[in-house]
Amino acid sequence: QLAHHVLLRAHVGVLLARGAVRLLLPPAGAQDRGARMVAGEWIAQAGRDRACPRTLLPSAQGDPITSESSYLKRQLSECSDIAVDLPAGLTVDAFADAVASCYGADLALSPDNLAAAWAAADWLELTAEDGLARRAEDYFFEEVATDHGLAAAVLRSCAAFLGGEVAGAGAGLLVRCLETLAASGGADSRWLEDVAALPLEEFQVVVEGMRARLAHDHDLMYTIVDHYLENHKGKLTEEEKSRLCYNVNCAKLSHHLFMHLVQNPRLPLRFVVQAMLVEQ
């Protein structure tokens, strides 16, 4: 399987070219030839094209990458040659692995590469029944969601994907890790510190992800926002604190945490007063 994966990576031939990605899709009939011949052709082509303008060169219509990636199919419907600028945090290797998976490569998922695979699959819209997005989700539920240590490791790796085009995917996976950790580790665990070290804009993305996913229960969101405010005491303006707090729907808090909220000196006074009025 490793040799097959390497061969497919050679087929795909992803390389950096002037800040973007140049994608050389497999030549016709390449998969019927030997690995050495295909790899040799790719290396020679890569050497010739390394200084070329950034482009993506599609193969014939019906190639797996254009049939499995809704994003690329949409782009290629408008132009036959396109530039692919990777989103912030997404490496060329992660992109290559995602594309290779469209050709049947069996990417071995792990806590180290799950966030990258998750983000790449979401960005490329690899939503086939047996595609990378489904495989990444299955791996999360089968391995990560049942293991506190793995969830903590994946959570930390999600931080690289909280900006730009993959922010939604990165936050979505991070929130799932938060749910796992909250259920198994309590509110005083070290994972809270990992989320509290985030910059404000990235943390706001996480909070928005929690609001979207935790529709009926905001206890976890309140706990995390409160911990963030505690760790950034004196560093946030009232407006910034309010922007975070107003993501919390006080009507969706347990009675215990609501009583904590109305007595919490870290929260903006206006937010607390409004919460008390809603309760009445």
CORGI-V115548 format. One record per residue. SS is DSSP state (h for helix, s for strand, l for the rest). PHI is phi in radians with two decimals (none if undefined). D_FIRST is the distance of its C-alpha to the first C-alpha in Angstrom with 1 decimal. Layout:
<<SS	PHI	D_FIRST> <SS	PHI	D_FIRST>>
This chain:
<<l	none	0.0> <h	-1.11	3.8> <h	-1.09	5.5> <h	-1.11	5.0> <h	-1.13	6.1> <h	-1.07	8.6> <h	-1.08	9.8> <h	-1.19	10.5> <h	-1.08	12.2> <h	-1.16	14.2> <h	-0.99	15.0> <h	-1.14	16.3> <l	1.03	18.2> <s	-1.59	19.7> <s	-2.52	22.6> <s	-1.36	25.8> <s	-2.56	28.9> <l	0.96	32.2> <l	1.49	31.1> <s	-2.20	29.0> <s	-2.04	25.6> <s	-1.83	25.3> <s	-1.96	22.6> <s	-1.79	21.9> <l	-1.27	20.3> <l	-1.02	18.6> <l	-1.17	21.4> <l	-0.98	22.3> <l	1.36	20.4> <h	-1.11	17.9> <h	-1.23	14.9> <h	-1.65	16.7> <l	-1.81	17.0> <l	-1.25	15.3> <h	-1.07	13.1> <h	-1.09	16.1> <h	-1.14	18.6> <h	-1.13	17.0> <h	-1.07	16.4> <h	-1.10	19.9> <h	-1.11	21.4> <h	-1.13	20.0> <h	-1.08	21.3> <h	-1.11	24.6> <h	-1.16	24.9> <h	-1.07	24.2> <h	-1.09	26.8> <h	-1.26	29.3> <h	-1.69	28.8> <l	-1.02	28.7> <l	-1.72	32.4> <l	-1.33	32.5> <l	-1.02	33.6> <l	-1.19	31.0> <l	-2.65	29.8> <s	-2.07	27.0> <s	-1.77	26.7> <l	-1.32	25.7> <l	-1.58	24.6> <l	-1.07	26.3> <l	-1.01	27.3> <l	1.65	24.8> <l	-1.06	21.7> <h	-0.91	19.2> <h	-1.16	19.9> <h	-1.44	23.6> <h	-1.51	23.4> <h	-1.66	21.2> <l	-1.78	22.9> <h	-1.12	26.5> <h	-1.10	27.4> <h	-1.21	26.4> <h	-1.06	27.8> <h	-1.16	31.0> <h	-1.12	31.2> <h	-1.33	30.6> <l	-1.28	33.2> <l	-1.73	35.8> <l	-2.74	34.7> <l	-1.40	32.4> <s	-2.15	31.6> <s	-2.27	31.1> <l	-1.63	30.7> <s	-2.00	28.1> <l	-1.67	29.4> <l	-1.21	27.0> <l	-1.12	28.7> <l	-0.98	29.8> <l	1.64	27.2> <l	-1.53	24.2> <l	-1.48	22.5> <h	-1.09	21.0> <h	-1.09	17.6> <h	-1.14	17.8> <h	-1.12	19.0> <h	-1.09	16.2> <h	-1.09	13.5> <h	-1.13	15.7> <h	-1.17	16.2> <h	-1.07	12.6> <h	-1.12	12.1> <l	-1.22	14.9> <l	-1.74	12.9> <l	1.76	10.2> <l	-1.12	7.8> <l	-1.63	6.9> <l	-1.18	9.1> <l	-1.39	9.7> <l	-1.36	13.5> <l	-2.65	16.0> <l	-1.03	19.8> <l	-1.30	19.4> <l	-1.99	17.6> <h	-1.09	18.8> <h	-1.08	22.1> <h	-1.14	20.6> <h	-1.14	18.1> <h	-1.07	21.2> <h	-1.18	23.5> <h	-1.12	21.3> <h	-1.12	20.7> <h	-1.19	24.4> <h	-1.16	25.6> <h	-1.40	23.6> <l	1.02	24.6> <l	-1.56	21.2> <l	-1.81	22.9> <l	-1.07	21.4> <l	-0.97	21.2> <l	-1.94	17.4> <l	-1.41	17.3> <h	-1.12	16.4> <h	-1.07	20.0> <h	-1.17	19.9> <h	-1.12	16.6> <h	-1.14	18.2> <h	-1.16	21.4> <h	-1.08	20.0> <h	-1.08	18.4> <h	-1.04	21.8> <h	-1.20	23.7> <h	-1.42	21.6> <h	-2.00	21.1> <h	-1.41	23.4> <l	-1.14	26.5> <l	-1.91	27.1> <l	-2.36	26.7> <h	-1.01	29.5> <h	-1.15	27.7> <h	-1.15	24.5> <h	-1.08	26.8> <h	-1.14	28.8> <h	-1.16	25.9> <h	-1.14	24.6> <h	-0.97	28.3> <h	-1.11	28.7> <h	-1.29	25.8> <h	-1.21	27.3> <h	-1.03	30.3> <h	-1.25	28.6> <h	-2.07	28.4> <l	-1.82	32.0> <l	-2.29	33.4> <h	1.23	33.4> <h	-1.21	31.5> <h	-1.77	28.9> <h	-1.05	31.6> <h	-1.08	31.8> <h	-1.17	28.1> <h	-1.07	28.2> <h	-1.18	31.4> <h	-1.08	30.2> <h	-1.21	27.3> <h	-1.07	29.7> <h	-1.14	32.4> <h	-1.10	30.0> <h	-1.14	29.4> <h	-1.05	33.2> <h	-1.07	33.8> <h	-1.10	31.6> <h	-1.21	33.2> <h	-1.13	36.7> <h	-1.27	36.3> <h	-1.96	35.3> <h	-2.04	36.8> <l	1.40	40.1> <l	-1.46	41.7> <l	-1.85	42.3> <l	-1.47	38.7> <l	-1.19	37.2> <h	-1.08	35.0> <h	-1.09	38.3> <h	-1.17	38.7> <h	-1.07	35.3> <h	-1.36	36.5> <h	-1.23	40.1> <l	-1.32	38.9> <l	-1.21	37.7> <l	-1.13	40.0> <h	-1.00	42.3> <h	-1.12	40.7> <h	-1.22	37.2> <h	-1.14	38.8> <h	-1.07	40.6> <h	-1.08	37.3> <h	-1.12	36.2> <h	-1.08	39.6> <h	-1.12	39.4> <h	-1.14	35.9> <h	-1.15	37.6> <h	-1.09	40.5> <h	-1.27	38.3> <h	-1.60	36.2> <l	-1.66	38.9> <l	-1.24	41.4> <l	-1.93	43.5> <l	-2.52	43.5> <l	-1.83	44.1> <h	-1.03	44.6> <h	-1.12	41.2> <h	-1.08	41.9> <h	-1.08	45.4> <h	-1.05	44.3> <h	-1.26	41.8> <h	-1.09	44.3> <h	-1.08	47.1> <h	-1.13	45.0> <h	-1.12	44.1> <h	-1.10	47.9> <h	-1.12	48.7> <h	-1.40	46.4> <l	-2.11	47.7> <l	-1.02	51.4> <l	1.43	53.6> <l	-1.87	50.7> <l	-1.98	50.7> <l	-1.35	53.5> <h	-1.07	54.9> <h	-1.13	53.4> <h	-1.15	49.9> <h	-1.11	50.4> <h	-1.14	51.7> <h	-1.06	48.8> <h	-1.31	46.5> <h	-1.16	48.8> <l	-1.28	49.6> <l	-1.33	46.0> <l	-1.47	47.0> <l	-1.60	48.8> <h	-1.10	51.4> <h	-1.24	52.0> <h	-1.84	48.4> <l	-1.70	49.0> <l	-1.16	49.9> <h	-1.04	53.6> <h	-1.03	52.8> <h	-1.31	50.9> <h	-1.12	53.4> <h	-1.13	56.2> <h	-1.14	54.1> <h	-1.06	53.8> <h	-1.23	57.5> <l	-1.90	58.3> <l	-1.53	55.6> <l	-1.29	57.2> <l	-1.37	54.0> <l	-1.50	54.0> <l	-1.04	56.0> <h	-1.01	59.4> <h	-1.08	59.3> <h	-1.12	56.0> <h	-1.13	57.5> <h	-1.09	60.7> <h	-1.10	59.0> <h	-1.09	56.9> <h	-1.16	60.1> <h	-1.17	61.7> <h	-1.12	58.9> <h	-1.11	59.1> <l	-1.26	62.8>>
